[in-house]
Amino acid sequence: MTALETVEAHAPFGAYRTWYRVTGQLDSSRLPLVVVHGGPGCTHDYVDSFKDIATLDGRAVVHYDQVGNGNSTRLPEKGADFWTVSLFLDELGNLLHHLGISERYALLGQSWGGMLGAEHAVRRPPGLKALVIANSPASMRTWVAEANRLRRGLPQNVQETLQRHEDAGTITDPAYIAASRVFYDRHVCRVVPWPPEVARTFAIMDEDNTVYRNMNGPTEFHVIGTLKDWTIEDRLPLIDAPTLLISGRFDEATAEVVRPYVERVPGCRAVVFENSSHMPHIEEKDRCMAVVSGFLCEIEE
């Protein structure tokens, strides 16, 4: 695959800085695609593969690390009141203006990034020409209920290990981490061992989990952070941008989790990747890139 020009820089965001990378040419006639990573509290690394779309169809692909994460300004001293949906919406808007693409762009959000993308889309920004929601909940209460349902399908000894350490408050114990990994290998990324870009994101989160801890909570099974009551279900009919939903057959974002997008976003089309869980962009990479690229090219026709 031919290497395309890449540019890395920082966009000023108030007192902070947002790191971003552009793969390809922003002045292309194609819609630029902005990729919004998940977490909350992950980094761009694990969704890096979406840059391949720039080679597939000639559009620029923008990755960025949300503030508090990765190469952007880290703020470990900030508490829960700082980490809000509004903060990240403002940062996204700031980045779009900084890049000069706010009047014409496509957005792809993965997991928490899709939640943020939906929050952006219900505001009907005129420049948003296409939306891709990848593996995202529309309600955190449904997300937690489904995560715990999937947990009950784990081997009994794994469930017992998880419960024992949660009761004891020892969730950093290696045995708890190993038991959690059984869930992740089934429902987050089924490529074992994890590719370097996935491992890199989780390593950075282990180093600084400020955003995840404050917005989500201690684990996927216990969402007690600022997002615990978040839902966008009733606002989804406001989305007027053409929308594609993608998810995996074994996804922690189960069929029940993503159902509101399918049923309530006008004209939403959905693609399920049969051999994937939460990361079709890695687990079925070539097909995922082709599906997203095809959708965006069709929107441009």
C-alpha positions in Angstrom: 0.0 0.0 0.0 1.4 3.4 -1.1 2.3 5.7 1.8 0.4 9.0 1.8 1.6 12.3 3.1 0.9 12.7 6.8 1.0 15.9 8.9 1.0 15.9 12.7 0.5 19.0 14.7 -1.4 20.5 17.7 -4.5 22.6 17.6 -4.8 25.2 20.4 -7.9 24.6 22.5 -8.2 27.3 25.1 -5.3 26.7 27.6 -4.8 23.2 26.2 -3.6 21.5 23.0 -5.3 18.8 20.8 -2.9 16.6 18.9 -4.0 15.6 15.4 -2.7 13.8 12.3 -4.0 14.2 8.8 -3.4 11.4 6.3 -3.8 12.5 2.7 -4.7 15.9 1.3 -7.4 18.1 3.0 -7.8 20.0 -0.3 -9.0 16.8 -2.0 -12.5 16.9 -3.6 -13.4 14.0 -1.3 -15.1 14.6 2.0 -12.5 14.6 4.7 -13.2 11.9 7.4 -12.6 12.8 11.1 -12.1 9.7 13.3 -13.2 10.1 16.9 -11.7 7.5 19.3 -13.5 5.8 22.1 -13.0 5.2 25.8 -13.7 7.7 27.1 -10.0 7.9 27.7 -8.6 5.9 24.9 -6.2 7.2 22.2 -6.2 7.3 18.4 -3.8 4.3 18.2 -6.4 1.5 18.2 -8.4 3.1 15.4 -5.4 3.9 13.4 -6.4 1.5 10.6 -9.0 3.9 9.3 -6.2 5.9 7.8 -6.2 3.2 5.0 -9.4 4.8 3.7 -7.2 7.7 2.4 -5.4 5.2 0.1 -8.7 3.4 -0.9 -10.5 6.5 -2.1 -8.3 9.6 -1.9 -10.0 11.4 1.0 -8.1 12.9 3.9 -8.5 11.0 7.2 -8.0 13.0 10.4 -7.2 11.3 13.7 -6.9 13.1 17.0 -6.3 12.4 20.7 -9.1 14.0 22.8 -7.8 16.3 25.5 -6.7 14.4 28.6 -5.4 11.5 26.4 -2.5 10.4 24.4 -0.5 13.2 22.7 -2.9 15.9 23.7 -2.7 17.9 27.0 -2.9 15.5 29.9 -4.9 16.8 32.9 -4.6 14.2 35.7 -5.5 16.8 38.3 -9.0 17.5 36.9 -12.0 15.9 38.6 -15.3 14.6 37.4 -16.9 18.1 37.0 -14.4 18.9 34.2 -14.9 15.9 32.0 -18.2 16.5 30.3 -19.8 15.8 26.9 -19.8 19.5 26.3 -16.0 19.7 26.7 -15.4 17.2 24.0 -18.0 18.6 21.7 -16.3 22.0 22.0 -13.0 20.4 21.3 -14.3 18.7 18.2 -15.8 21.9 16.9 -12.5 23.7 17.6 -10.6 21.1 15.6 -12.9 21.3 12.6 -12.5 25.1 12.5 -8.7 24.8 13.0 -8.5 22.5 10.0 -10.7 24.6 7.9 -13.2 21.8 7.2 -16.2 22.8 9.4 -18.3 23.5 6.3 -17.9 20.0 4.8 -16.8 16.8 6.5 -17.7 13.3 7.5 -17.4 12.0 11.0 -16.7 8.4 12.2 -17.0 7.8 16.0 -16.0 4.4 17.5 -17.6 3.4 20.9 -17.6 6.5 23.1 -16.5 8.3 19.9 -19.9 7.3 18.3 -21.7 8.6 21.3 -19.9 11.9 20.9 -20.6 11.8 17.1 -24.3 11.3 17.8 -24.3 14.3 20.2 -22.6 16.3 17.5 -25.1 15.2 14.9 -28.3 15.9 16.8 -27.3 19.5 16.8 -27.5 19.4 13.0 -24.2 21.2 12.1 -24.6 22.2 8.5 -21.1 21.0 7.6 -21.7 17.4 8.7 -22.4 15.5 5.4 -22.1 11.9 6.7 -22.0 10.1 10.0 -20.6 6.6 10.8 -21.4 5.3 14.3 -19.2 2.3 15.1 -19.9 -0.1 18.0 -21.6 2.6 20.2 -24.3 2.6 22.9 -27.3 5.0 22.7 -27.9 4.5 26.5 -25.3 3.7 29.2 -27.9 1.8 31.2 -28.5 -0.6 28.4 -24.7 -0.8 27.8 -24.1 -1.9 31.4 -27.0 -4.3 31.5 -25.8 -6.0 28.3 -22.1 -6.1 29.5 -23.2 -7.9 32.6 -25.4 -10.3 30.6 -22.4 -11.1 28.5 -20.3 -11.5 31.6 -22.7 -14.2 32.8 -21.7 -16.2 29.7 -18.1 -16.4 30.8 -16.7 -19.5 32.3 -17.8 -19.9 35.9 -14.3 -19.7 37.4 -13.8 -16.4 35.5 -17.0 -15.0 36.9 -16.0 -16.1 40.4 -12.6 -14.4 40.1 -14.2 -11.2 38.9 -16.7 -11.2 41.8 -14.2 -12.1 44.4 -11.9 -9.2 43.6 -14.7 -6.7 43.1 -16.0 -7.6 46.6 -12.6 -7.2 48.0 -11.8 -4.0 46.1 -8.8 -5.5 44.5 -9.5 -4.9 40.9 -5.9 -4.1 40.1 -4.9 -7.6 41.2 -3.3 -9.5 38.3 -5.9 -12.3 38.7 -8.7 -9.8 38.2 -7.0 -8.3 35.2 -6.5 -11.7 33.7 -10.2 -12.6 34.2 -11.2 -9.3 32.6 -9.1 -10.1 29.7 -11.2 -13.2 29.0 -14.2 -10.8 28.5 -12.1 -8.5 26.3 -10.8 -11.3 24.1 -14.4 -12.4 23.5 -16.3 -9.1 23.2 -13.7 -6.3 22.6 -11.0 -7.6 20.3 -11.0 -11.2 19.1 -7.5 -11.0 17.5 -5.1 -12.7 19.9 -2.5 -11.5 20.7 -3.8 -8.0 20.4 -2.2 -6.0 17.6 0.4 -3.5 18.7 -1.9 -0.5 18.2 -4.5 -2.0 20.5 -2.0 -2.9 23.1 -0.5 0.6 22.9 -3.9 2.3 23.6 -4.5 0.1 26.7 -1.0 0.6 27.9 -1.5 4.4 27.8 -4.8 4.1 29.6 -3.1 2.0 32.3 -0.5 4.9 32.7 -3.2 7.6 32.9 -6.8 6.6 33.3 -8.1 10.0 34.4 -10.8 10.4 31.8 -12.0 6.8 31.9 -12.1 6.7 35.7 -14.1 10.0 35.9 -16.5 9.5 33.0 -17.0 5.7 33.0 -15.8 4.3 36.3 -13.6 1.4 37.4 -14.6 -1.2 34.8 -16.9 -2.0 31.8 -19.3 -3.7 34.3 -19.6 -0.8 36.7 -20.3 2.6 35.1 -20.5 5.0 38.0 -18.8 8.0 36.4 -20.4 11.1 34.8 -21.8 9.1 31.9 -23.7 6.6 34.0 -27.2 8.1 33.2 -26.3 9.3 29.6 -28.7 8.5 26.8 -29.4 10.0 23.4 -32.2 7.6 22.5 -35.0 10.2 22.4 -33.0 12.7 20.4 -31.9 10.4 17.7 -34.7 11.4 15.3 -33.0 14.8 15.1 -30.1 13.4 13.1 -30.4 14.4 9.5 -27.0 13.5 8.1 -26.8 10.2 6.2 -25.8 7.6 8.8 -24.1 4.2 8.7 -24.0 2.0 11.8 -21.5 -0.8 12.1 -21.1 -3.4 14.8 -19.8 -6.9 15.4 -21.7 -10.1 16.0 -19.8 -10.7 19.3 -19.7 -7.0 20.2 -20.0 -5.7 23.7 -22.2 -3.2 21.8 -24.8 -5.9 21.3 -27.8 -5.8 19.0 -29.8 -4.4 21.9 -27.2 -1.7 22.6 -27.2 -0.4 19.0 -30.9 -1.0 18.3 -32.0 2.6 19.0 -29.7 3.9 16.2 -31.1 1.5 13.7 -34.7 2.2 14.7 -34.7 6.0 15.4 -32.1 7.6 13.1 -33.9 8.4 9.9 -32.7 6.3 7.1 -29.9 4.7 9.1 -28.3 1.7 7.4 -26.6 -1.0 9.5 -23.9 -3.5 8.8 -23.0 -6.4 11.2 -19.6 -7.9 10.9 -20.1 -11.6 11.5 -16.5 -12.4 12.7 -16.0 -9.4 14.8 -16.6 -8.1 18.3 -16.0 -4.4 19.3 -13.3 -3.7 16.7 -14.3 -4.7 13.1 -11.7 -2.2 11.9 -9.1 -4.7 13.2 -10.9 -8.0 13.2 -12.2 -7.7 9.7 -10.1 -4.8 8.6 -10.3 -5.0 4.8 -14.1 -5.4 4.7 -14.6 -2.7 7.3 -12.5 -0.2 5.3 -14.4 -1.1 2.1 -17.8 -0.7 3.8 -17.0 2.7 5.3 -15.3 3.9 2.1 -18.2 2.7 -0.1 -20.7 4.5 2.1 -18.8 7.7 2.0 -18.3 7.5 -1.8 -22.0 6.8 -2.3 -22.9 9.9 -0.2 -20.7 12.0 -2.6 -22.4 10.8 -5.8 
